[in-house]
């Protein structure tokens, strides 16, 4: 995105659909109902954008966002799938 305003305009378009996002998880892990995100949705989106735009490796993102590498991998996959279906 060229500016912060462009980023936020795009976020405002996709944010209402994030509640329907199908999250990539390990099917053997049972999670409590409710918010199971390690990061807020906007931070997950920013992590995904950093991975795409800057080519940052997952290990680098692990240290920057202070989450587990599996979490980073799942966030990237989840957002790629979500944006594919939303932007189609």
DOZABA-484049 format. One record per atom (N, C-alpha, C, O): residue number from 1; residue in three letters; x, y, z. Coordinates in pm, whole numbers, plus 50000, padded with zeros to 5 digits. Layout:
<sites>
SITE   i  aa     u     v     w
SITE NUM Ala     X     Y     Z
...
</sites>
This chain:
<sites>
SITE   i  aa     u     v     w
SITE   1 Unk 50085 49883 50000
SITE   1 Unk 50000 50000 50000
SITE   1 Unk 50089 50123 50000
SITE   1 Unk 50191 50127 50069
SITE   2 Unk 50050 50221 49924
SITE   2 Unk 50132 50342 49910
SITE   2 Unk 50134 50425 50037
SITE   2 Unk 50236 50486 50071
SITE   3 Unk 50022 50429 50109
SITE   3 Unk 50015 50510 50231
SITE   3 Unk 49937 50435 50338
SITE   3 Unk 49871 50334 50312
SITE   4 Unk 49948 50486 50459
SITE   4 Unk 49873 50431 50571
SITE   4 Unk 49723 50441 50544
SITE   4 Unk 49647 50350 50578
SITE   5 Unk 49679 50552 50484
SITE   5 Unk 49537 50570 50453
SITE   5 Unk 49486 50464 50356
SITE   5 Unk 49373 50418 50369
SITE   6 Unk 49569 50425 50259
SITE   6 Unk 49530 50318 50167
SITE   6 Unk 49515 50185 50242
SITE   6 Unk 49419 50111 50220
SITE   7 Unk 49609 50158 50330
SITE   7 Unk 49603 50035 50409
SITE   7 Unk 49475 50032 50492
SITE   7 Unk 49405 49931 50495
SITE   8 Unk 49445 50142 50560
SITE   8 Unk 49327 50145 50646
SITE   8 Unk 49197 50141 50565
SITE   8 Unk 49097 50085 50611
SITE   9 Unk 49196 50200 50447
SITE   9 Unk 49078 50193 50361
SITE   9 Unk 49052 50049 50319
SITE   9 Unk 48937 50004 50319
SITE  10 Unk 49158 49976 50284
SITE  10 Unk 49143 49835 50248
SITE  10 Unk 49097 49754 50369
SITE  10 Unk 49009 49668 50356
SITE  11 Unk 49155 49782 50486
SITE  11 Unk 49117 49711 50608
SITE  11 Unk 48969 49731 50637
SITE  11 Unk 48900 49636 50675
SITE  12 Unk 48919 49852 50620
SITE  12 Unk 48778 49880 50646
SITE  12 Unk 48686 49803 50551
SITE  12 Unk 48572 49772 50586
SITE  13 Unk 48735 49773 50432
SITE  13 Unk 48656 49694 50337
SITE  13 Unk 48649 49546 50376
SITE  13 Unk 48544 49483 50363
SITE  14 Unk 48761 49491 50423
SITE  14 Unk 48764 49347 50451
SITE  14 Unk 48731 49312 50596
SITE  14 Unk 48693 49198 50624
SITE  15 Unk 48745 49406 50687
SITE  15 Unk 48727 49377 50830
SITE  15 Unk 48591 49318 50863
SITE  15 Unk 48585 49227 50946
SITE  16 Unk 48480 49365 50804
SITE  16 Unk 48351 49303 50838
SITE  16 Unk 48344 49154 50804
SITE  16 Unk 48268 49080 50868
SITE  17 Unk 48420 49109 50707
SITE  17 Unk 48416 48968 50667
SITE  17 Unk 48508 48880 50752
SITE  17 Unk 48500 48758 50742
SITE  18 Unk 48593 48940 50835
SITE  18 Unk 48689 48859 50911
SITE  18 Unk 48622 48768 51013
SITE  18 Unk 48680 48667 51052
SITE  19 Unk 48501 48801 51056
SITE  19 Unk 48432 48714 51152
SITE  19 Unk 48389 48582 51088
SITE  19 Unk 48359 48485 51158
SITE  20 Unk 48387 48576 50954
SITE  20 Unk 48352 48452 50883
SITE  20 Unk 48476 48376 50838
SITE  20 Unk 48465 48275 50769
SITE  21 Unk 48592 48423 50877
SITE  21 Unk 48719 48362 50835
SITE  21 Unk 48729 48220 50890
SITE  21 Unk 48703 48195 51008
SITE  22 Unk 48766 48128 50803
SITE  22 Unk 48790 47990 50845
SITE  22 Unk 48939 47979 50876
SITE  22 Unk 49023 47990 50787
SITE  23 Unk 48968 47956 51002
SITE  23 Unk 49105 47956 51048
SITE  23 Unk 49170 47820 51027
SITE  23 Unk 49107 47716 51049
SITE  24 Unk 49294 47820 50985
SITE  24 Unk 49371 47698 50970
SITE  24 Unk 49418 47658 51110
SITE  24 Unk 49485 47736 51178
SITE  25 Unk 49382 47537 51151
SITE  25 Unk 49419 47488 51284
SITE  25 Unk 49460 47343 51275
SITE  25 Unk 49440 47277 51173
SITE  26 Unk 49516 47295 51381
SITE  26 Unk 49546 47153 51394
SITE  26 Unk 49419 47085 51442
SITE  26 Unk 49371 47113 51552
SITE  27 Unk 49364 46995 51361
SITE  27 Unk 49236 46935 51395
SITE  27 Unk 49241 46850 51521
SITE  27 Unk 49137 46819 51579
SITE  28 Unk 49360 46813 51565
SITE  28 Unk 49371 46732 51687
SITE  28 Unk 49367 46818 51813
SITE  28 Unk 49353 46766 51923
SITE  29 Unk 49378 46948 51798
SITE  29 Unk 49378 47038 51913
SITE  29 Unk 49237 47092 51931
SITE  29 Unk 49179 47150 51839
SITE  30 Unk 49183 47074 52050
SITE  30 Unk 49050 47126 52080
SITE  30 Unk 49068 47259 52149
SITE  30 Unk 49141 47270 52247
SITE  31 Unk 49000 47361 52097
SITE  31 Unk 49015 47494 52153
SITE  31 Unk 48885 47537 52217
SITE  31 Unk 48776 47492 52181
SITE  32 Unk 48899 47626 52314
SITE  32 Unk 48783 47684 52380
SITE  32 Unk 48706 47769 52280
SITE  32 Unk 48767 47833 52194
SITE  33 Unk 48574 47772 52289
SITE  33 Unk 48499 47862 52203
SITE  33 Unk 48534 48007 52236
SITE  33 Unk 48575 48040 52347
SITE  34 Unk 48517 48093 52136
SITE  34 Unk 48546 48234 52158
SITE  34 Unk 48672 48275 52084
SITE  34 Unk 48709 48214 51984
SITE  35 Unk 48737 48378 52134
SITE  35 Unk 48854 48434 52068
SITE  35 Unk 48976 48347 52097
SITE  35 Unk 49023 48342 52211
SITE  36 Unk 49027 48281 51995
SITE  36 Unk 49144 48195 52012
SITE  36 Unk 49266 48251 51939
SITE  36 Unk 49364 48180 51918
SITE  37 Unk 49259 48377 51900
SITE  37 Unk 49368 48438 51825
SITE  37 Unk 49483 48477 51918
SITE  37 Unk 49461 48526 52028
SITE  38 Unk 49604 48453 51871
SITE  38 Unk 49722 48496 51944
SITE  38 Unk 49744 48646 51927
SITE  38 Unk 49803 48711 52013
SITE  39 Unk 49697 48700 51815
SITE  39 Unk 49711 48842 51783
SITE  39 Unk 49575 48897 51739
SITE  39 Unk 49490 48821 51692
SITE  40 Unk 49555 49027 51754
SITE  40 Unk 49433 49087 51697
SITE  40 Unk 49432 49071 51545
SITE  40 Unk 49538 49057 51484
SITE  41 Unk 49316 49073 51485
SITE  41 Unk 49303 49049 51340
SITE  41 Unk 49386 49148 51258
SITE  41 Unk 49446 49109 51159
SITE  42 Unk 49390 49274 51297
SITE  42 Unk 49467 49373 51223
SITE  42 Unk 49616 49342 51229
SITE  42 Unk 49688 49365 51132
SITE  43 Unk 49663 49289 51342
SITE  43 Unk 49804 49251 51354
SITE  43 Unk 49835 49127 51270
SITE  43 Unk 49942 49117 51210
SITE  44 Unk 49741 49034 51266
SITE  44 Unk 49758 48917 51179
SITE  44 Unk 49769 48961 51033
SITE  44 Unk 49853 48912 50958
SITE  45 Unk 49682 49052 50994
SITE  45 Unk 49684 49103 50858
SITE  45 Unk 49817 49172 50828
SITE  45 Unk 49874 49154 50721
SITE  46 Unk 49865 49251 50922
SITE  46 Unk 49993 49320 50904
SITE  46 Unk 50108 49220 50895
SITE  46 Unk 50199 49238 50814
SITE  47 Unk 50105 49115 50976
SITE  47 Unk 50206 49009 50969
SITE  47 Unk 50206 48947 50830
SITE  47 Unk 50311 48928 50769
SITE  48 Unk 50087 48917 50780
SITE  48 Unk 50074 48859 50646
SITE  48 Unk 50131 48952 50539
SITE  48 Unk 50202 48908 50449
SITE  49 Unk 50099 49081 50550
SITE  49 Unk 50150 49178 50453
SITE  49 Unk 50301 49189 50459
SITE  49 Unk 50366 49202 50355
SITE  50 Unk 50358 49186 50580
SITE  50 Unk 50504 49192 50593
SITE  50 Unk 50569 49071 50528
SITE  50 Unk 50674 49082 50464
SITE  51 Unk 50506 48956 50544
SITE  51 Unk 50557 48834 50482
SITE  51 Unk 50557 48848 50330
SITE  51 Unk 50654 48811 50264
SITE  52 Unk 50449 48901 50274
SITE  52 Unk 50438 48915 50129
SITE  52 Unk 50527 49027 50074
SITE  52 Unk 50605 49005 49982
SITE  53 Unk 50513 49145 50131
SITE  53 Unk 50579 49262 50074
SITE  53 Unk 50729 49264 50096
SITE  53 Unk 50805 49303 50008
SITE  54 Unk 50772 49221 50214
SITE  54 Unk 50913 49228 50247
SITE  54 Unk 50985 49095 50232
SITE  54 Unk 51108 49088 50237
SITE  55 Unk 50906 48990 50214
SITE  55 Unk 50967 48858 50202
SITE  55 Unk 51028 48809 50332
SITE  55 Unk 51122 48729 50330
SITE  56 Unk 50975 48856 50445
SITE  56 Unk 51030 48815 50574
SITE  56 Unk 51002 48667 50597
SITE  56 Unk 50894 48617 50568
SITE  57 Unk 51100 48600 50649
SITE  57 Unk 51087 48458 50681
SITE  57 Unk 51004 48440 50807
SITE  57 Unk 50989 48532 50887
SITE  58 Unk 50950 48321 50823
SITE  58 Unk 50865 48294 50937
SITE  58 Unk 50939 48312 51069
SITE  58 Unk 50883 48364 51165
SITE  59 Unk 51065 48271 51074
SITE  59 Unk 51142 48285 51199
SITE  59 Unk 51160 48432 51237
SITE  59 Unk 51159 48466 51355
SITE  60 Unk 51176 48519 51137
SITE  60 Unk 51187 48662 51165
SITE  60 Unk 51054 48714 51220
SITE  60 Unk 51054 48792 51316
SITE  61 Unk 50943 48673 51161
SITE  61 Unk 50812 48716 51208
SITE  61 Unk 50782 48663 51348
SITE  61 Unk 50714 48730 51426
SITE  62 Unk 50832 48545 51380
SITE  62 Unk 50816 48488 51514
SITE  62 Unk 50875 48583 51618
SITE  62 Unk 50813 48610 51721
SITE  63 Unk 50995 48634 51590
SITE  63 Unk 51060 48724 51685
SITE  63 Unk 50994 48861 51689
SITE  63 Unk 50982 48921 51796
SITE  64 Unk 50952 48911 51575
SITE  64 Unk 50889 49044 51569
SITE  64 Unk 50754 49047 51640
SITE  64 Unk 50721 49145 51707
SITE  65 Unk 50675 48941 51625
SITE  65 Unk 50540 48939 51681
SITE  65 Unk 50530 48857 51810
SITE  65 Unk 50424 48853 51873
SITE  66 Unk 50638 48793 51849
SITE  66 Unk 50647 48715 51972
SITE  66 Unk 50537 48609 51984
SITE  66 Unk 50466 48600 52083
SITE  67 Unk 50527 48530 51876
SITE  67 Unk 50435 48417 51874
SITE  67 Unk 50513 48294 51826
SITE  67 Unk 50627 48306 51781
SITE  68 Unk 50452 48178 51837
SITE  68 Unk 50516 48053 51798
SITE  68 Unk 50523 48044 51644
SITE  68 Unk 50440 48103 51574
SITE  69 Unk 50621 47970 51593
SITE  69 Unk 50636 47956 51449
SITE  69 Unk 50515 47889 51385
SITE  69 Unk 50477 47924 51273
SITE  70 Unk 50455 47796 51453
SITE  70 Unk 50334 47732 51402
SITE  70 Unk 50222 47834 51386
SITE  70 Unk 50146 47830 51289
SITE  71 Unk 50212 47926 51481
SITE  71 Unk 50111 48031 51475
SITE  71 Unk 50133 48120 51353
SITE  71 Unk 50038 48154 51283
SITE  72 Unk 50257 48156 51327
SITE  72 Unk 50289 48239 51211
SITE  72 Unk 50250 48166 51083
SITE  72 Unk 50189 48225 50994
SITE  73 Unk 50285 48040 51073
SITE  73 Unk 50252 47961 50955
SITE  73 Unk 50101 47955 50934
SITE  73 Unk 50054 47971 50822
SITE  74 Unk 50027 47932 51040
SITE  74 Unk 49880 47924 51030
SITE  74 Unk 49819 48058 50994
SITE  74 Unk 49722 48063 50918
SITE  75 Unk 49873 48167 51048
SITE  75 Unk 49823 48301 51015
SITE  75 Unk 49843 48328 50866
SITE  75 Unk 49752 48377 50799
SITE  76 Unk 49961 48298 50815
SITE  76 Unk 49990 48324 50673
SITE  76 Unk 49896 48243 50584
SITE  76 Unk 49841 48296 50488
SITE  77 Unk 49879 48117 50615
SITE  77 Unk 49791 48031 50535
SITE  77 Unk 49646 48076 50544
SITE  77 Unk 49576 48080 50444
SITE  78 Unk 49602 48109 50665
SITE  78 Unk 49464 48153 50686
SITE  78 Unk 49435 48281 50606
SITE  78 Unk 49332 48289 50539
SITE  79 Unk 49523 48378 50615
SITE  79 Unk 49501 48505 50545
SITE  79 Unk 49511 48489 50394
SITE  79 Unk 49438 48555 50321
SITE  80 Unk 49600 48405 50347
SITE  80 Unk 49609 48381 50202
SITE  80 Unk 49477 48322 50151
SITE  80 Unk 49424 48367 50049
SITE  81 Unk 49425 48223 50221
SITE  81 Unk 49297 48162 50182
SITE  81 Unk 49182 48261 50192
SITE  81 Unk 49099 48270 50102
SITE  82 Unk 49178 48335 50301
SITE  82 Unk 49071 48432 50322
SITE  82 Unk 49068 48538 50213
SITE  82 Unk 48963 48566 50156
SITE  83 Unk 49183 48597 50183
SITE  83 Unk 49188 48702 50081
SITE  83 Unk 49159 48647 49943
SITE  83 Unk 49102 48716 49859
SITE  84 Unk 49198 48523 49918
SITE  84 Unk 49167 48460 49789
SITE  84 Unk 49016 48454 49768
SITE  84 Unk 48966 48485 49660
SITE  85 Unk 48944 48413 49872
SITE  85 Unk 48799 48400 49860
SITE  85 Unk 48728 48535 49864
SITE  85 Unk 48629 48554 49793
SITE  86 Unk 48777 48628 49944
SITE  86 Unk 48712 48759 49955
SITE  86 Unk 48735 48841 49828
SITE  86 Unk 48643 48906 49778
SITE  87 Unk 48856 48837 49775
SITE  87 Unk 48889 48919 49659
SITE  87 Unk 48864 48847 49529
SITE  87 Unk 48850 48908 49423
SITE  88 Unk 48858 48712 49538
SITE  88 Unk 48829 48624 49428
SITE  88 Unk 48873 48669 49294
SITE  88 Unk 48852 48599 49195
</sites>
